[in-house]
Amino acid sequence: MALTNLLSYKHSLYLSSSTSSLSLLSLAQKPRNVAISPSRKLSITAKSDDNETADAPDRLISAICYFYPFFDGVQYGKYVITQFTPIQTLLQPLIPAIRVFKSFPFNGFLVFLTLYFVVVRNPNFSRYVRFNTMQAIVLDVLLIFPDLLERSFSPRDGLGLDLMMSLDSTVFLFLLVCLIYGSSSCLFGQVPRLPIVAEAAERQVP
């Protein structure tokens, strides 16, 4: 993946985008490496694909990262959310965070840069954290494609509108499943491997 080109292209998309109806919180915190003494270390550990252990702070940081692509692409759920009340109920607790995240057009891009340069490229974080963070980043980068389709066609009625609604709903549901699967797996110390993005993330994490 030509990551430099993706960074610059992602930046241009944020410059041209208008504020969505939903808005929300930048979750990419700048976590510090937590030193845990052997006597106080939690006994619950899990093995990653590389036989590394994932302690509680690593699990929490990794789980939080999967909110980033979901928040960045939540606008694709505009059709699904209005039609299905259970999804509205599920997302209700996240609305304040979404509003903060969407309140400033550059929030998504700043989170993107922070996660990549502060977490993924930082050897002080475990590979478990860096791999999961990279998966979240790659998933977010893939949102470029549905965004391009919407900007290129933007049908207002007929079959074109039906296809666009189906595309948006599919993207949203995929992001929702990735959020639930990725975050829950991390909280249990497992290594989620998301379809499409896992191999790309592996190549970017040394």
C-alpha positions as MATLAB code, in Angstrom:
seq = 'MALTNLLSYKHSLYLSSSTSSLSLLSLAQKPRNVAISPSRKLSITAKSDDNETADAPDRLISAICYFYPFFDGVQYGKYVITQFTPIQTLLQPLIPAIRVFKSFPFNGFLVFLTLYFVVVRNPNFSRYVRFNTMQAIVLDVLLIFPDLLERSFSPRDGLGLDLMMSLDSTVFLFLLVCLIYGSSSCLFGQVPRLPIVAEAAERQVP';
ca = [
       0.000    0.000    0.000;
       1.383    3.414   -0.906;
       0.732    4.848    2.531;
       2.104    8.302    1.710;
      -0.365    8.676   -1.151;
      -3.197    7.451    1.063;
      -2.268   10.020    3.727;
      -2.308   12.911    1.280;
      -5.475   11.664   -0.399;
      -7.190   11.190    2.935;
      -6.248   14.798    3.779;
      -7.794   16.115    0.576;
     -11.028   14.239    1.281;
     -11.311   15.855    4.697;
     -10.692   19.310    3.231;
     -13.584   18.903    0.795;
     -16.069   17.161    3.061;
     -18.971   18.980    4.701;
     -20.036   18.354    8.289;
     -22.324   15.274    8.581;
     -25.654   15.291   10.332;
     -24.143   13.219   13.135;
     -20.992   14.482   14.836;
     -18.563   12.960   17.295;
     -15.576   12.349   19.518;
     -11.974   11.811   18.676;
     -11.190    8.651   20.529;
      -7.572    8.384   19.563;
      -5.948    9.081   22.834;
      -2.201    9.304   23.086;
      -1.766    6.386   25.409;
       1.358    6.020   27.450;
       3.208    2.775   27.733;
       2.088    1.294   31.028;
       4.778   -0.339   33.091;
       3.280   -3.107   35.188;
       5.348   -4.677   37.895;
       5.363   -8.486   37.991;
       3.729   -8.506   41.418;
       0.779   -6.390   40.260;
       0.360   -7.730   36.736;
      -3.051   -9.166   35.995;
      -3.096  -12.909   35.713;
      -5.410  -12.851   32.701;
      -3.322  -12.945   29.543;
      -3.949  -14.085   26.009;
      -1.707  -15.140   23.200;
      -1.578  -13.280   19.941;
      -0.624  -14.791   16.605;
       2.993  -13.936   17.403;
       2.923  -15.635   20.809;
       2.868  -12.237   22.512;
       0.805  -11.604   25.610;
      -1.885   -8.943   25.745;
      -2.313   -7.323   29.135;
      -5.292   -5.244   30.248;
      -4.048   -1.810   29.037;
      -3.144   -3.252   25.617;
      -6.580   -4.796   25.299;
      -8.342   -1.557   26.215;
      -6.284    0.608   23.833;
      -6.811   -1.879   20.999;
     -10.557   -2.078   21.623;
     -10.920    1.716   21.599;
      -9.140    2.027   18.237;
     -11.969    0.210   16.446;
     -14.333    3.063   17.256;
     -12.350    5.326   14.929;
     -13.436    3.881   11.539;
     -16.979    3.416   12.817;
     -17.252    7.041   13.917;
     -15.673    8.196   10.672;
     -18.171    6.238    8.570;
     -21.303    6.464   10.714;
     -22.956    8.709    8.091;
     -23.385    5.644    5.868;
     -25.980    4.399    8.329;
     -28.428    7.200    7.626;
     -30.862    4.823    5.922;
     -30.452    1.859    8.266;
     -30.621    3.916   11.457;
     -33.883    5.603   10.483;
     -35.531    2.276    9.579;
     -34.473    0.055   12.484;
     -35.219    1.156   16.035;
     -32.921   -1.452   17.691;
     -29.924    0.061   15.903;
     -30.966    3.530   17.090;
     -31.114    2.187   20.641;
     -27.729    0.494   20.261;
     -26.076    3.689   19.042;
     -27.780    6.068   21.471;
     -24.939    5.984   24.051;
     -22.432    6.826   21.306;
     -24.225    9.913   19.984;
     -22.389   12.449   22.231;
     -19.046   10.988   21.153;
     -20.098   11.007   17.498;
     -21.115   14.652   17.717;
     -17.767   15.647   19.182;
     -15.893   13.644   16.542;
     -17.832   15.238   13.696;
     -17.830   18.749   15.167;
     -14.555   19.680   13.464;
     -13.838   18.639    9.845;
     -10.218   17.736   10.560;
     -10.840   15.541   13.601;
     -10.847   12.338   11.589;
      -7.630   13.213    9.787;
      -5.904   14.233   13.032;
      -6.907   10.956   14.640;
      -5.629    9.144   11.555;
      -2.201   10.784   11.861;
      -2.067   10.296   15.617;
      -2.858    6.597   15.462;
      -0.390    5.933   12.675;
       2.606    7.945   13.842;
       2.119    7.842   17.622;
       0.926    4.243   17.975;
       1.670    2.096   14.904;
       5.176    3.483   14.368;
       6.008    3.540   18.073;
       7.970    0.423   19.146;
       7.147    1.206   22.779;
       3.679   -0.186   22.144;
       3.287   -3.938   21.892;
       2.738   -5.512   18.502;
      -0.744   -6.478   19.682;
      -1.705   -2.805   20.034;
       0.048   -1.735   16.840;
      -1.559   -4.483   14.744;
      -5.093   -3.728   15.957;
      -4.538    0.001   15.504;
      -3.302   -0.599   11.959;
      -6.380   -2.684   11.180;
      -8.590    0.200   12.304;
      -6.591    2.612   10.130;
      -6.767    0.415    7.023;
     -10.503   -0.031    7.547;
     -10.889    3.736    7.695;
      -8.798    4.235    4.558;
     -11.127    1.873    2.688;
     -13.942    4.365    3.291;
     -12.362    6.391    0.499;
     -14.033    4.133   -2.077;
     -17.703    4.502   -1.063;
     -17.037    8.199   -0.557;
     -15.732    8.490   -4.117;
     -18.783    6.662   -5.470;
     -21.157    8.988   -3.637;
     -19.332   12.079   -4.866;
     -19.154   10.783   -8.443;
     -22.751    9.680   -8.919;
     -25.004   10.950   -6.125;
     -28.294    9.785   -7.681;
     -31.486   11.397   -6.423;
     -34.094    8.840   -7.437;
     -34.785    5.613   -9.272;
     -32.553    2.563   -9.449;
     -29.413    4.617   -8.858;
     -30.718    5.827   -5.508;
     -31.710    2.292   -4.525;
     -28.212    1.039   -5.322;
     -26.610    3.876   -3.389;
     -28.829    3.195   -0.367;
     -27.849   -0.479   -0.510;
     -24.166    0.421   -0.740;
     -24.344    2.859    2.174;
     -26.242    0.380    4.334;
     -23.767   -2.405    3.525;
     -20.802   -0.201    4.421;
     -22.412    0.842    7.686;
     -23.313   -2.702    8.723;
     -19.800   -3.868    7.862;
     -18.323   -1.115   10.055;
     -20.713   -1.999   12.876;
     -19.791   -5.692   12.721;
     -16.081   -4.813   12.645;
     -16.540   -2.569   15.678;
     -18.354   -5.238   17.692;
     -16.083   -8.082   16.618;
     -12.828   -6.137   16.863;
     -13.483   -4.462   20.207;
     -14.961   -7.511   21.910;
     -12.112   -9.739   20.702;
      -9.550   -7.277   22.048;
     -11.282   -7.048   25.410;
     -11.040  -10.839   25.665;
      -7.379  -10.764   24.647;
      -7.939  -12.383   21.271;
      -6.534  -11.195   17.946;
      -9.350  -10.158   15.583;
      -8.515  -10.590   11.931;
     -10.880   -8.447    9.913;
     -11.711   -9.509    6.363;
     -10.001   -7.480    3.645;
      -7.802   -5.453    6.019;
      -5.890   -7.990    8.140;
      -3.215   -8.826    5.562;
      -2.614   -5.165    4.738;
      -2.223   -4.419    8.442;
       0.249   -7.286    8.852;
       2.470   -5.824    6.125;
       2.572   -2.416    7.818;
       3.416   -3.650   11.334;
       6.993   -4.876   11.755;
];
